[in-house]
Amino acid sequence: MRAGLDGVVFIRLILFSLKVVGFAAVLGLCALLPLNYIGSQIVIDFSDFTNTFQESFSNIFECQ
């Protein structure tokens, strides 16, 4: 039984896609999952975010 060129390209595309998804899954489990766990332990208070943001840029304009 012989396969056509379109069948070969389709199979190669599927195999390439599986390799890319596998690499992304390994990267996600090894790098992003621990970062997400560490980041969830950091508590940031966003209740005064606008004033803090404005104060951080006010020093730039005072120096001129």
Helices and strands as residue ranges (DSSP letters): H 5-27, I 28-32, H 33-39, H 49-62
